[in-house]
Amino acid sequence: MSENEQLLFISNLKSWYEKEKFIIDIEELTIFKHSIVGLVGRNGAGKTTLINTLSSVTDQYSVTKIKWLNKPISFEKLEFKKNRFTVFTENNGFMNWNFDQYIRLLCKLYNVVFDNEKLLYLTEGFHFTSYRNVLIKDLSTGNKKKVFLISGLFLRRPLLILDEPLDGLDFDSTEFLYKELMEYKKYGSIFMSSHIIESITRVCNEIMVLKNGKINSFKLQQDLVSDQLLKKIMGEL
Protein backbone atom coordinates (compact mmCIF):
# COMPACT_ATOMS: atom_id res chain seq x y z
CA MET A 1 0.00 0.00 0.00
CA SER A 2 1.17 3.55 -0.67
CA GLU A 3 1.91 6.25 1.88
CA ASN A 4 -1.36 8.10 1.26
CA GLU A 5 -3.29 5.06 2.45
CA GLN A 6 -1.78 5.21 5.92
CA LEU A 7 -4.17 6.14 8.69
CA LEU A 8 -1.79 5.91 11.64
CA PHE A 9 1.99 5.56 11.66
CA ILE A 10 4.06 5.19 14.84
CA SER A 11 7.83 5.02 15.10
CA ASN A 12 9.92 3.80 18.05
CA LEU A 13 7.18 3.34 20.64
CA LYS A 14 8.24 2.20 24.09
CA SER A 15 5.89 1.72 27.03
CA TRP A 16 6.61 0.61 30.57
CA TYR A 17 5.49 0.20 34.14
CA GLU A 18 9.08 0.41 35.35
CA LYS A 19 11.26 2.67 33.19
CA GLU A 20 14.16 0.22 32.99
CA LYS A 21 11.90 -2.62 31.77
CA PHE A 22 9.98 -2.00 28.55
CA ILE A 23 6.70 -3.87 28.06
CA ILE A 24 6.32 -2.43 24.55
CA ASP A 25 9.35 -1.79 22.33
CA ILE A 26 8.10 -1.40 18.76
CA GLU A 27 10.16 0.03 15.91
CA GLU A 28 7.21 0.73 13.62
CA LEU A 29 3.45 0.25 13.70
CA THR A 30 1.24 1.17 10.76
CA ILE A 31 -2.53 0.96 10.44
CA PHE A 32 -3.87 1.54 6.94
CA LYS A 33 -7.20 3.03 5.95
CA HIS A 34 -10.16 0.65 5.73
CA SER A 35 -8.30 -2.24 7.32
CA ILE A 36 -8.83 -4.57 10.25
CA VAL A 37 -5.68 -5.39 12.19
CA GLY A 38 -5.64 -8.14 14.78
CA LEU A 39 -3.24 -7.93 17.71
CA VAL A 40 -2.50 -11.33 19.21
CA GLY A 41 -0.22 -12.53 21.96
CA ARG A 42 -0.19 -14.64 25.06
CA ASN A 43 -1.75 -13.36 28.26
CA GLY A 44 0.64 -10.83 29.73
CA ALA A 45 2.31 -10.09 26.39
CA GLY A 46 1.37 -6.41 26.62
CA LYS A 47 -1.67 -6.19 24.35
CA THR A 48 -3.68 -4.13 26.82
CA THR A 49 -0.63 -1.96 27.58
CA LEU A 50 -0.29 -1.14 23.89
CA ILE A 51 -3.99 -0.35 23.57
CA ASN A 52 -3.89 1.82 26.70
CA THR A 53 -0.95 3.72 25.22
CA LEU A 54 -2.76 4.33 21.92
CA SER A 55 -5.82 5.43 23.92
CA SER A 56 -4.01 7.98 26.12
CA VAL A 57 -4.75 6.02 29.28
CA THR A 58 -1.09 6.00 30.32
CA ASP A 59 1.69 8.56 30.07
CA GLN A 60 4.41 5.98 30.71
CA TYR A 61 5.69 5.83 27.17
CA SER A 62 8.08 7.44 24.73
CA VAL A 63 7.73 7.74 20.97
CA THR A 64 9.82 9.24 18.18
CA LYS A 65 7.05 9.96 15.70
CA ILE A 66 3.26 9.69 15.40
CA LYS A 67 1.54 10.56 12.13
CA TRP A 68 -2.21 10.68 11.55
CA LEU A 69 -3.11 10.86 7.85
CA ASN A 70 0.56 11.70 7.22
CA LYS A 71 0.50 14.69 9.60
CA PRO A 72 2.39 14.80 12.93
CA ILE A 73 0.17 14.36 15.97
CA SER A 74 0.25 13.09 19.56
CA PHE A 75 -1.97 10.58 21.35
CA GLU A 76 -3.13 13.38 23.67
CA LYS A 77 -4.19 15.79 20.94
CA LEU A 78 -7.95 16.39 20.79
CA GLU A 79 -7.86 15.88 17.02
CA PHE A 80 -6.60 12.33 17.55
CA LYS A 81 -8.95 11.58 20.45
CA LYS A 82 -12.00 12.68 18.44
CA ASN A 83 -11.05 10.39 15.58
CA ARG A 84 -10.68 7.21 17.60
CA PHE A 85 -12.85 5.29 20.03
CA THR A 86 -11.66 2.51 22.31
CA VAL A 87 -13.65 -0.37 23.77
CA PHE A 88 -11.65 -1.58 26.76
CA THR A 89 -11.73 -5.06 28.28
CA GLU A 90 -13.24 -3.49 31.38
CA ASN A 91 -14.86 -0.08 31.61
CA ASN A 92 -16.20 1.11 34.95
CA GLY A 93 -17.19 4.57 33.82
CA PHE A 94 -20.75 5.91 33.65
CA MET A 95 -22.09 3.06 35.78
CA ASN A 96 -24.97 5.21 37.08
CA TRP A 97 -26.10 6.10 33.56
CA ASN A 98 -28.26 4.06 31.24
CA PHE A 99 -27.24 3.29 27.67
CA ASP A 100 -29.42 5.94 26.03
CA GLN A 101 -27.99 8.66 28.28
CA TYR A 102 -24.47 7.46 27.57
CA ILE A 103 -24.80 7.29 23.78
CA ARG A 104 -26.37 10.76 23.62
CA LEU A 105 -23.44 12.16 25.59
CA LEU A 106 -21.00 10.49 23.18
CA CYS A 107 -22.84 12.01 20.23
CA LYS A 108 -22.29 15.48 21.72
CA LEU A 109 -18.63 14.82 22.55
CA TYR A 110 -17.82 13.40 19.13
CA ASN A 111 -20.17 15.74 17.23
CA VAL A 112 -22.14 12.83 15.77
CA VAL A 113 -25.80 13.16 14.75
CA PHE A 114 -28.04 10.90 16.84
CA ASP A 115 -29.62 8.35 14.50
CA ASN A 116 -32.16 6.25 16.37
CA GLU A 117 -32.80 3.99 13.36
CA LYS A 118 -29.13 3.06 13.14
CA LEU A 119 -28.95 2.63 16.90
CA LEU A 120 -32.02 0.37 16.91
CA TYR A 121 -30.41 -1.79 14.22
CA LEU A 122 -27.33 -2.28 16.41
CA THR A 123 -29.19 -2.86 19.67
CA GLU A 124 -31.46 -5.43 18.02
CA GLY A 125 -28.48 -7.13 16.41
CA PHE A 126 -26.88 -7.52 19.84
CA HIS A 127 -30.22 -8.44 21.51
CA PHE A 128 -29.84 -5.37 23.70
CA THR A 129 -32.86 -3.19 22.88
CA SER A 130 -34.79 -4.07 26.05
CA TYR A 131 -31.81 -2.99 28.20
CA ARG A 132 -31.38 0.52 26.81
CA ASN A 133 -32.88 2.17 29.90
CA VAL A 134 -31.26 -0.09 32.51
CA LEU A 135 -28.43 1.44 34.54
CA ILE A 136 -25.11 0.18 33.22
CA LYS A 137 -24.06 -0.95 36.71
CA ASP A 138 -27.07 -3.32 36.80
CA LEU A 139 -26.25 -5.03 33.50
CA SER A 140 -24.58 -8.42 33.18
CA THR A 141 -20.92 -8.56 32.14
CA GLY A 142 -21.89 -9.45 28.59
CA ASN A 143 -24.42 -6.64 28.31
CA LYS A 144 -21.95 -4.12 29.72
CA LYS A 145 -19.57 -5.14 26.94
CA LYS A 146 -22.39 -4.59 24.43
CA VAL A 147 -22.90 -1.01 25.67
CA PHE A 148 -19.41 -0.04 24.56
CA LEU A 149 -19.29 -2.19 21.42
CA ILE A 150 -22.56 -0.71 20.18
CA SER A 151 -21.26 2.77 21.00
CA GLY A 152 -18.07 2.23 19.03
CA LEU A 153 -19.88 0.83 16.01
CA PHE A 154 -22.45 3.63 16.15
CA LEU A 155 -19.94 6.51 16.29
CA ARG A 156 -18.00 5.24 13.25
CA ARG A 157 -14.72 6.93 14.10
CA PRO A 158 -11.89 6.56 11.56
CA LEU A 159 -10.10 4.31 14.09
CA LEU A 160 -11.95 1.85 16.33
CA ILE A 161 -9.77 0.15 18.95
CA LEU A 162 -11.10 -3.03 20.58
CA ASP A 163 -9.48 -4.85 23.49
CA GLU A 164 -10.66 -8.49 23.58
CA PRO A 165 -14.06 -7.61 22.04
CA LEU A 166 -15.32 -11.20 21.97
CA ASP A 167 -14.96 -11.82 25.71
CA GLY A 168 -18.34 -12.22 27.40
CA LEU A 169 -20.41 -12.32 24.20
CA ASP A 170 -22.94 -15.04 23.38
CA PHE A 171 -22.77 -16.87 20.04
CA ASP A 172 -25.39 -14.76 18.23
CA SER A 173 -23.80 -11.49 19.36
CA THR A 174 -20.37 -12.75 18.33
CA GLU A 175 -21.61 -13.58 14.83
CA PHE A 176 -23.32 -10.18 14.57
CA LEU A 177 -20.11 -8.48 15.69
CA TYR A 178 -18.09 -10.29 13.00
CA LYS A 179 -20.57 -9.06 10.39
CA GLU A 180 -20.45 -5.47 11.63
CA LEU A 181 -16.66 -5.42 11.81
CA MET A 182 -16.48 -6.35 8.13
CA GLU A 183 -19.03 -3.63 7.37
CA TYR A 184 -17.03 -1.10 9.40
CA LYS A 185 -14.19 -1.13 6.88
CA LYS A 186 -16.33 1.12 4.66
CA TYR A 187 -16.07 3.86 7.28
CA GLY A 188 -12.77 3.33 9.05
CA SER A 189 -10.14 0.98 10.40
CA ILE A 190 -10.14 -1.39 13.36
CA PHE A 191 -7.29 -2.38 15.67
CA MET A 192 -8.43 -5.28 17.83
CA SER A 193 -6.71 -7.57 20.30
CA SER A 194 -7.37 -11.19 21.14
CA HIS A 195 -5.53 -14.04 22.83
CA ILE A 196 -7.36 -16.48 20.54
CA ILE A 197 -5.88 -16.18 17.07
CA GLU A 198 -8.55 -18.25 15.31
CA SER A 199 -11.20 -15.80 16.48
CA ILE A 200 -9.80 -12.91 14.43
CA THR A 201 -8.55 -14.61 11.27
CA ARG A 202 -12.15 -14.38 10.04
CA VAL A 203 -12.13 -10.60 9.75
CA CYS A 204 -8.54 -9.32 9.73
CA ASN A 205 -6.43 -8.13 6.80
CA GLU A 206 -3.35 -8.28 8.97
CA ILE A 207 -2.29 -9.93 12.20
CA MET A 208 0.34 -8.45 14.48
CA VAL A 209 1.93 -10.89 16.91
CA LEU A 210 3.17 -9.21 20.09
CA LYS A 211 5.95 -11.08 21.87
CA ASN A 212 8.66 -9.75 24.18
CA GLY A 213 7.50 -6.22 23.39
CA LYS A 214 8.11 -6.62 19.65
CA ILE A 215 5.66 -6.97 16.77
CA ASN A 216 5.80 -9.36 13.84
CA SER A 217 3.17 -8.74 11.14
CA PHE A 218 1.42 -11.16 8.78
CA LYS A 219 -0.79 -10.10 5.87
CA LEU A 220 -3.96 -12.14 5.35
CA GLN A 221 -6.33 -12.78 2.48
CA GLN A 222 -9.91 -13.23 3.61
CA ASP A 223 -11.10 -16.85 3.41
CA LEU A 224 -7.60 -17.93 2.36
CA VAL A 225 -5.84 -18.35 5.70
CA SER A 226 -3.87 -21.53 5.09
CA ASP A 227 -3.05 -24.05 7.80
CA GLN A 228 0.62 -23.39 7.03
CA LEU A 229 0.27 -19.66 7.68
CA LEU A 230 -1.77 -20.30 10.82
CA LYS A 231 0.93 -22.63 12.14
CA LYS A 232 3.57 -20.01 11.35
CA ILE A 233 1.66 -17.36 13.27
CA MET A 234 1.05 -19.72 16.18
CA GLY A 235 4.76 -20.47 16.24
CA GLU A 236 5.43 -16.80 16.92
CA LEU A 237 3.36 -16.79 20.10
CORSULFEN-V447151 format. One record per helix or strand of 3 or more residues. SS is the DSSP state (2 for helix, 1 for strand). FROM is the first residue (numbers start at 1). LEN is the number of residues. If there is no record, write none. Layout:
BEGIN
ss={SS,SS}
from={FROM,FROM}
len={LEN,LEN}
END
This chain:
BEGIN
ss={2,1,1,1,2,1,2,1,2,2,2,2,2,1,2,1,2,1,1,2}
from={3,6,21,36,47,65,78,84,99,116,129,136,141,159,171,189,197,206,214,227}
len={3,13,12,5,8,4,4,4,12,10,3,3,15,5,14,6,3,6,6,10}
END
